[in-house]
Structure formats: structure tokens, C-alpha cells
């Protein structure tokens, strides 16, 4: 598929949130993310109905392995073929797979095997899709608008998480898992024509050579070496890794165990999660409207440090209302630090390497950080919520220390 290219002379000087080209990309991304949310609800419901809880857990986890193993290779593919082409192809494959399972469930009762196969396909395609999604914004707008686009992407993610759950539940209630899968496939399908209409910026000749420099293995090694030598990206990757490792456990399995320990119940936990979502959405909205915050490296570092203190404090608040307030603060600070880190990744990396840079970042966040969840659960069982939240906060805080102590990252700025 030939991409519609934007030459340098065709660039329109307008904010990203008023650029129709960027808005088409955002609509495609948001529709795809809503489809993802509906898909996961349909998959979990169908797996529980077709097997035991442990079997359902295995089905839900099947996609994680190929995603982690193939993510770095997916970054190479995104840089070689171009992120727009890869995202279109990935969404087309995901849509076809989901609709095929929807039809199978509508006419038969096949058991767990098609669900496991679908999860495997999704995980494999995600390994290519996610790096391409991360690399695409730099090709649809100018560098000075990438921070704003990062905020817009955050708003899209928040909107998808709010809308996707009820839509998935409605699909299951109306027509069972088959209807929910069908709805997910249609939502993913909406993104394809929108992406086809998105114009992308052509890489300069030197960047094309960097994106397609040799064999796939040499391109992968070149990307890793590029990150290792970069004065901003190398410490930024470490700060992101530590921040995610200290954040994922407490705010996922840890929060569930904390709510049970304090007697907050499911509704109390829901309010705490809502507080976090509101705070994260506010941070994305701030970046969308402002477009740029000065001293980006310092802002990211201080936000990570302050957020780590709030994470540790969450285990010691007296009631649900206070927990909601702390969670709102965590969401605001985590959303701000995440948006700053994401914007720095987008603006510091050369466009030819963005797929591989995003792949490494995604592997850290989606491959390694979730490993902290079972460890957090086991540690809470042994020592309680308080000590584990404090240790997790300390790990998270180390990411902020690195951001503030490494000169290249501390002095990093977003383009004007």
C-alpha cells in the first residue's frame, strides 16, 4: 500500500489539535483502542464460560508471551516498512481474526481452542502494532507538536478505557461473547479507512538509510546501540523501567488487596481507580492545551519522585475519600511524568529509529513491569500492604532520581 506523503513544503503551521490530518489519526487510534477494550472483555467472558477459572487465566495470558518475545523485531519491521503501513496491516489482521472468532461462536460452541488461538494471534500482531503506533505520530505532524500529540493520545486512551468497558458489557448482555467480538472487530475496522486517509511525512534520504541499513538482525543491533549511546534516551529508558516497576504492582494487584484489607469493597476500589483516571486525564488535557512544558526532563523527574511518595502514602490513608484524593494525585503526577517521558522519546529519537525505540520502551512497560504483579501479591501476603507499597514507591522514586541526576536527561527540553 503506497502512503500519502507530506513534503516539507506542504507543512501547515497549525496546532495539532486543530490539524485535520492529526485528528484523523487520533480518531483511528481511539477507535482501535476502544475495540481493544471490548475485545478483552469478550475474551475473558468467553473463556470463563468455556472453561474453568484457571483455564480462562491461561487464555488471557497467552498473548503476553509472543508480544514480549517479538516486540523488538516488531520495532525493526515498523522502521523498515513505515509505521502507517504496519498499523493498517496490523489492524486489518486483528479485525479479521476477531470477526472470524465471532462468527465461529455464533454458529458453534467450539470450546477454548479458538479463544487461545485468537489470543496468540493478537499477541503476535501486537508485537508489531505497538512499536508502529508509537512511531507514527512523528510522521503525521511536526516535532514542535509531538508533545501536544502525546497529550491527545493520552486523552484517547482514557476515553477508550471509559467507553470500552460499558460497550463490551452491553455487547455481552445483548448477544453474548459472539456479539461482543463482532462489536470489537467493527470498532477496529473503523480505524483502517481513517488511517488510509492520513498523510505521513517522508523521511529524508539519510534517515531512510538508517531505517533500512542491512539485515533485520543488524538493524535491531543498530537500534539498541543507538539507544545505548544516546545521552537522553539511555537514561530515559532506565527511568521509565524503574517507574513502571514501582507503579504497576501497587496500582493493579496491590490496590485490590488493599481495598479488601481495609473493607472498601469493590465500589470503594472503583472510586479509587476513577480518581486515578481523572488525574491522568487532567495531565493529558494539560499537555494537549499547552502543547509544551519547559524543563521537560526536570518536570518528569520531579513528577516521578512526587508520584512515588503518593504511591507509598496510599497504603496508609484512613478511608476511601482520602484514598480517592491520593489516587487522583497519583494519576495527575503519573500522567504528567508519563506524558513528558513519552514526548521526550518522540522528540529526542530520530524518526528512522522510532519504531525500535518505541519497541524497547514497550518491552519494558508491557513485558517486564507486569512481572511485578505476582511478586507484589506474594510480598503483600508475607509482609502486608504497607511495607510493599513503600518498597514499590522507593523503586519508582529511583526513576526520578536518575532523571534528575543524569545531566543529559535533566536538561532535556521539548522543541519550541
N, C-alpha and C positions, 0 to 999 in steps of 0.2 A: 504494500500500500504506500503510495507516494504522499509524503507530508506536505501540507501547505506551508511555505516558508515565509518568514518575515525578514526582509533585508534591513540593513542598518538604516537606510534612508526612509523606511516605512514606519519607524518607531513613532508612536504618538505619545506626546508628553502629557500624560494624564494619570491621576492616582489609580492604583489597581482596582479599588472598589468601584470605580466608575468606568472601567475598561470592559467593553462587551466581550472581548476575547478572554479575559481573565474570568469574567462572570460565567461564561460558558464552561470553562474548565472547572470552576467551583461547583456549578450545578451538576456536572458529570461526576465529580468526586463525591459530592454529598449523596447523590442517588445511589452510587455504588456502595457507599458506607452504610446507608440505610438498608440496602439489600443484604449486606453482610450481617447486620444485626438480626434481621428477620431470619436469615439462613441459620444462624447459630441457635436461635430459639426453636426453629423447626427441627434441626438436627438433634438437639437434646431431647425434645418431646418424643420424636420418633424412636430414638434409641431407648428411652425409658419404656415406651410402650412395647418395643420388640424384644427386650431382654431384661436382664437383672440390672440393678443399680451399678454393680461393678463393671458389667459389660458395657453399659452406657458410658461409664467413665473412660473406658478404653477407647471407645469410638470417638469421644470428644477429644482425646489426647492424640489420636492417630496423626492428625495434621501437623502436630508440633515437630515431629522428627524430620520429615523432608524439608520443612521450612527452615529449620536450623542448619541442616546439613548442606542445603543447596543455596542458601541466601547469598554467599559470597560469589558463587557462579552466576546468580541472577543479576548481581551488580555489573558483572562483565558484559552480560547479554544486553542489559539496559544501555550501557555506554556504546556498545558496538552497533546495535540496531536502531538506537534512538528511543528515548523514553515514551514518546507518544505512540509509536508503532507497537511497542511492547505492552503498554497499558491497554490499548484497543484489543490486541490479540488475547491478552490475559482475561479481560472482562468477557470477551466472546466465548472463550473456553469455559469460564466459570458459569456463565449464563446457560450454555448448552448442557453442562453437567448437572446443574441444579434442576433444570426443566426436565431432563431425562429421568431423574430420580422421582420428580413429582409425578410424571406420567406412569412410572412403574408402580408407585404407591397407590395411585388412583385405581389402577386396574387389578393389582395383585397385592398379596401380603408376603413380600419376599424375605423378611427377616432382617438380620443385622448386616449381612454382607454388602448390599448396595450402599448402605449408610457408611460403612467403613471405607468402601471404595471411593465414595464421594469425598469423605474427609481427606483421604490420601491425595486425591486429585487437587482439592482445594489447597492443601498444604504445599504441594509441589508447585502449583501455579503462583501461590502467594510468594514463594521464594524469588520469583521473577517480577511479580507485580509490585511488591513493596519497594524495592530499590528504584524501579521506574517511576513510581508515584512520587518518590522523594526527589528525583532528578528533573521531573517535568516542569515545576514552577519556574526554574531558571531559564527555561526555553520559551516561556509564554509572556514574560514581562522583563523589565529592565532591572538591573542589580539594585538600584535605589528603592525599588518597590517590593523586594523579596521579603523584607521584614513584615510589611503590611500583609502580603500574601500568606505568610506564616500565621498571622492572626486570623485571617479569613479561613484558612484551613482548620485552625482550632475551633472556630465557630461552627464549621461544617461537621466536625467530629462530635461536638456537643449536641448539635441539632439531631444528628443521626442517632446518638445514644438515647435521646429523649423520645424521639418519634419511633425508632425501630422496635423498641420493646412492646409498646401497645399495638403496633401494626402486626408484629409476629404473633402476639397473643390473640388478636382478632382473627387472623388467618387460621390459627389452630382451632379457635372456638367455632368458626363458621364451617370449615371444611376439613379439619384435621391437619395432619402433617403435610399431606399432598397439596392442599390449598396454600399452606404457608410456604412450602418450597416453590410453588408456582409464583406466588407474590414476590418472593426473593429473586427469582430468575427474571421476572419482568422489571423489577427495580434496577437490577444490574444491567439489563438490556438497554434501559433508557440512557445509560452513560455512553453507549457506543456511538450513536449518531451525534451526540453532543461533542464527543472527543474528535470525531471526524471533522467537525466544523472548526475546531480550534487550530489557529495558526501558530507555528512554532518558529523560533529563531534559528537560523542556520549557524552552525559552528564555523569559526574561522578555520583556514586550512591547517594551521599548526595544531589546533585543538582536535580536528578530525584525525590527524596522525596519532595523537596521544590516545584517542579513544579506540583506535584500530591499529595498534602498533605491532602486533605479531600474533602468536598463538594465544588461545584463551588463557592458558596457564601463565604465560609471560605477562599478559595484560593484568591478570589477577595479582601477580607478584609486584608489578609496576604500581598498581593502585595501593597495595599495602605499604610499599616503600614510600610512595608519595605522602601517605598519611603519617608515617613514622618520621619523615624528615620535616614535616610542616610545623612551624613554630606555634601555630594556633590549633590546628586540627588534632595533633597528637595529644596535648594535654586536655583538650576539649572532650575527646573520646573517653579518656580516663575519668574526667569529672562526670560525664553522663553515666558511665558504668557504675561508679560508686553511688551517685544519686539515685539511680534506678534500683540498685541492690538494696539500699536502705529504705526505699519508698514502697516497693511492690509488696513485700511481705506484710508490713503493718496495715497497709491500706486495702488489702484483699482478705486473706485468711485471718490476719490479726484482728481486724475490725469485727469480723463475725464472732470470734471467740471473746473479744472484749464486750460486745453487746450481750452475749449470753452470760458472761460472768457478772455483769452489772445489772442484769434483768431488764435491759432496754427493750428486748423483743425485736421482732422483725420490723415493726413500724419505726422504732427508735433508730435502728440501723439505717432504714431507708431515709430518715430525715438527715442523718449524718452524711450519707452519701449525696443527698441533694445539696447540702451545704457545700460539700467539696465541689460538686458540679457547677454551682452558681459562682463560686470563687474562680474556678478555672475558666469559665465562660467570660467573666468580667475581665480577666487578664487578656484573653484573646480579643475581646472587644476593644480594650485599650490600645493594643498594638495595631488593630485594624484601623482605628480612627487616627491615631497619632502617626503611624507609618514608620516611625523611628524613635528610639530612645537613645540618648547619648550614653557613653561609657558602658557599652553593652556587656563587655567582659566583666566589669565590676558589678553591674546590676545582676548578672547571672550568678556570680559568686556570692554576693550578699543575700540574694533571694534563696539560694540553696541552703546557706547557713541558717537564715531565719526560719525557713521551712523545716529544717531538721529539728530545731528547738520546738517548733509547734508539734511535730510528729511525736517527740518524746513526751510533751505535755499532754497529749491526747489520752494517754493511759491513766492519768491522774485527775481528770476533771470530775467534778462531783455529780453531774447529771446530764440528761440528754440535751438540754438547752445549751449548756456550756460546751458540750461536745460538738454540737452543730456550729457554734461560733468558732471553735478551734478548727473544725474541718473546713469552714469557709475560708479561714486564714490560710490553711494548708493548700487549699485549691488555688487561691489567689497567688500565693508565692510559688507553688509548683508550676502553675500555668505560666507565670511570668518567667521563671527560670527556664522552663521547657521551651517557651517561645523564643527566648533570647538564644538558647543553645541551638535550636533549630534554625533560626535566622543566621547565626554565625556559620553554621555548617553550609547553608545555602550560599552565603556571600563570600566566605573565605576559600571554598573549594573551586577550582577551575571547572567549568561546565563539562569538560571532557571526562572528568573523574567523578562527577557527582553520583552516578549510579553505584560505583564501587564505594564511595564514601558513605552513601546512604545505606548500603548493604552492611557495612561494618557497624554503623550506628544501630541498624535494625537488629542485627545479630546480638548485640549487647543487650538491647532493651527487650527483645522478644525471645531470644534464645537462652541467655544466661540469667537475666534478672528473675524470670519466673521460677528458677530453681530455688530461690529464697523462700518460696511459699511453703513447701513441705518442711523445710528446715525451721521456718518461723513457727509453724504449727507444733512441731516436735519440741522446740525450745520452750514455747509457752506452756505445753503440757508438763515440762520438767520444772520450770522456774517461774511461771506466771507471766502475765502480760506486761507488768511494769518494767522488769529488767530487759525483756526482749525489745520493747519499744525504745528504751533508752539506748541499747546497743545498736539497733537499727538506725536511730537518729544520729548516732556517732558516725556510723558508716556513711550515711547520707551527707553529713556535715563535712567529711573528708573531701567530697567532691567540691564543695565550696571553698575549702582551704586551698585545694590545687588551683582553682580558678583565680584566686586572689594572690597566690604565691608565685605562679609562673608568669614572668613579665609579658611574654607574647600574648597570652590569653587575657591577662588583666588589662592590658592596654588596647585590646581589640575593639574596634568600632564598626558600626554598620555604615554602609555608604550613604552619602547625602544625595 
